[in-house]
Amino acid sequence: MFYIYEHIRPDTGMVFYVGKGCGNRCNSLRRNVHWKRIVAKAGGFTVRKIVENIDEELAFLAEQERIDQLKKLGFNLCNATNGGEGVSGYKHTQNTKKVLSISMKNTMKTYAKVLSQKQMGNNNSAKKEGVGDKISKALTGRKLSAETKTKIGQPRGKNAKARKITYLGKTFDCIKDLSDFLGINYRTVLTRLRNNKPLEDASK
């Protein structure tokens, strides 16, 4: 089985490489010249696996989609290609790409959900038995003011009280957008920002 991994600069916390592999490939130093120059300048690299236990065909597509996603977000990657090719130069049919794309999206959703639950922890009161029913009953019949309804209906970042935040040179419309980008629970991000704690530790 295969996995998708990212290499991160320890000096900036930014992703600079995305790869597919199995075994100990993610720690291998057999890379292109550009990769070696970045690692030398950054003083090393850290590894983060973003998807695990998938077959090779899905791994090809997952690698390609992740590279495309990061490039659109402005990340300067040192990947020599756009991924999804492999040493054999295997090319998928359009139908296979469609099927794999759906499978990949489901895999990423499941991964994000598991990660979120793990970060929230088992002591979260909202997860305790009976708490959900109590909250639901307490809110039943509650009427919202016109102002509150307007705020709820506004897109993220449009709310006048939304707080813009800059992280690693990127500006986000609100803290929720930043938490989605990092894959870290919103409350965790909010708490760490309030206490001036680094976000990098929360993503490990």
C-alpha positions in Angstrom: 0.0 0.0 0.0 1.1 3.6 -0.7 0.8 7.0 1.0 1.1 10.7 0.1 3.5 12.8 2.0 4.8 16.4 2.2 8.2 17.7 3.0 8.2 20.9 5.2 10.9 23.5 5.7 11.8 23.7 9.5 12.8 27.4 9.1 9.4 28.6 7.7 7.0 25.8 8.2 6.1 25.8 4.5 5.5 22.8 2.4 8.1 22.6 -0.5 7.6 19.1 -1.8 4.8 16.5 -2.3 5.4 12.9 -3.1 4.0 9.4 -3.3 5.7 6.4 -1.7 5.7 3.3 0.3 8.1 2.0 3.0 10.7 4.6 3.9 10.5 6.6 0.7 9.4 9.7 2.5 12.7 9.9 4.3 14.9 9.2 1.3 17.6 11.8 0.3 17.7 10.7 -3.3 16.1 13.8 -4.7 16.5 16.4 -7.4 19.1 19.3 -7.2 16.4 21.9 -6.4 15.2 19.8 -3.4 18.7 19.4 -2.1 19.4 23.1 -2.3 16.2 23.9 -0.3 17.0 21.4 2.4 20.5 22.7 2.7 19.3 26.3 3.0 16.4 25.4 5.4 18.6 23.2 7.6 16.8 19.9 7.0 13.2 18.9 6.5 10.3 17.3 8.3 7.8 14.7 6.9 4.0 14.8 7.1 1.9 12.0 5.7 -1.5 13.3 4.6 -3.0 10.1 3.2 -2.1 6.5 4.0 -3.0 2.9 3.0 -4.2 3.6 -0.5 -3.4 1.6 -3.7 -0.9 2.9 -6.3 -3.4 4.1 -8.8 -5.2 6.3 -6.2 -1.8 7.5 -4.9 -0.9 8.7 -8.4 -4.0 10.8 -8.6 -3.8 12.0 -4.9 -0.3 13.2 -5.5 -1.3 15.1 -8.6 -4.3 16.8 -6.9 -2.3 17.8 -3.9 0.4 19.4 -6.0 -2.2 21.3 -8.0 -4.0 22.4 -4.8 -0.8 23.8 -3.2 0.4 25.5 -6.4 -3.0 27.3 -6.6 -2.5 28.5 -3.0 0.8 30.0 -4.0 3.2 27.4 -2.6 6.6 27.2 -4.4 7.1 23.5 -4.8 10.3 21.9 -6.0 8.6 18.9 -7.7 10.1 18.3 -11.1 6.6 17.4 -12.5 3.0 17.9 -11.6 2.8 14.3 -10.2 0.6 11.4 -11.1 3.1 9.9 -13.6 5.4 7.5 -11.8 8.6 6.0 -13.3 6.5 3.9 -15.7 4.7 6.9 -17.2 1.4 5.2 -16.6 -1.6 7.2 -17.9 -5.2 6.7 -16.8 -8.2 6.7 -19.0 -10.8 9.5 -18.5 -13.2 7.1 -16.9 -10.5 5.8 -14.4 -9.6 9.4 -13.6 -13.2 10.2 -12.8 -13.6 7.1 -10.5 -10.3 7.8 -8.8 -11.1 11.4 -8.3 -14.4 10.6 -6.5 -12.6 8.0 -4.4 -9.8 10.5 -3.5 -12.3 13.1 -2.4 -14.0 10.6 -0.1 -10.6 9.5 1.3 -9.6 13.1 2.0 -13.0 13.8 3.7 -12.6 10.8 5.9 -9.0 11.7 6.8 -10.0 15.2 7.7 -12.9 13.9 9.9 -10.6 11.5 11.7 -8.0 14.1 12.2 -10.5 16.6 13.6 -11.9 14.1 16.0 -8.5 13.1 17.2 -7.6 16.8 17.8 -10.8 17.4 19.7 -10.1 14.5 22.0 -12.4 12.1 23.9 -13.0 14.6 26.7 -14.9 17.0 24.5 -18.3 17.5 26.3 -20.2 17.6 23.1 -19.2 14.0 22.4 -20.5 12.7 25.7 -23.6 10.5 25.7 -26.8 12.5 26.1 -25.2 16.0 25.7 -26.3 16.3 22.1 -29.9 15.7 23.0 -29.8 18.2 25.8 -28.4 20.9 23.5 -31.0 20.1 20.9 -33.9 20.4 23.4 -32.6 23.6 24.8 -32.5 25.2 21.3 -35.9 23.9 20.2 -38.3 26.8 19.7 -35.7 29.4 20.1 -36.3 32.4 18.0 -33.4 34.3 16.3 -33.3 38.0 15.9 -33.3 39.5 12.5 -29.7 40.7 13.1 -28.5 37.2 14.0 -30.2 35.6 11.0 -28.5 38.1 8.8 -25.1 37.3 10.3 -25.7 33.6 9.9 -26.6 34.1 6.2 -23.4 36.0 5.4 -20.5 34.1 3.7 -17.3 33.7 5.7 -15.3 36.8 5.8 -18.3 39.0 5.0 -19.4 39.3 8.6 -18.3 42.7 10.0 -16.9 41.0 13.1 -14.9 38.4 11.1 -11.2 38.6 11.9 -8.7 38.6 9.1 -5.6 36.8 9.9 -2.2 36.4 8.3 -0.2 33.1 8.7 3.1 32.4 7.0 2.6 35.3 4.6 -1.0 34.3 3.6 -4.1 36.3 4.6 -7.3 34.5 5.5 -10.7 36.1 5.8 -11.4 34.5 9.1 -10.0 32.0 11.7 -12.3 29.3 10.3 -10.7 29.6 6.9 -7.3 29.2 8.5 -8.3 26.2 10.5 -9.7 24.5 7.3 -6.5 25.3 5.4 -4.3 23.8 8.2 -6.7 20.9 8.9 -6.8 21.8 12.6 -9.9 22.1 14.7 -11.3 25.6 14.8 -11.3 25.8 18.7 -7.7 24.6 18.8 -6.6 27.3 16.4 -8.6 30.0 18.3 -7.2 28.9 21.7 -3.6 28.8 20.4 -3.9 32.3 18.8 -5.3 33.7 22.1 -2.5 32.2 24.1 0.2 33.1 21.5 1.1 29.5 21.0 2.6 28.2 17.7 0.1 26.5 15.3 2.8 24.1 13.9 2.7 22.0 17.1 -1.0 21.5 16.8 -0.8 20.0 13.3 1.6 17.2 14.4 
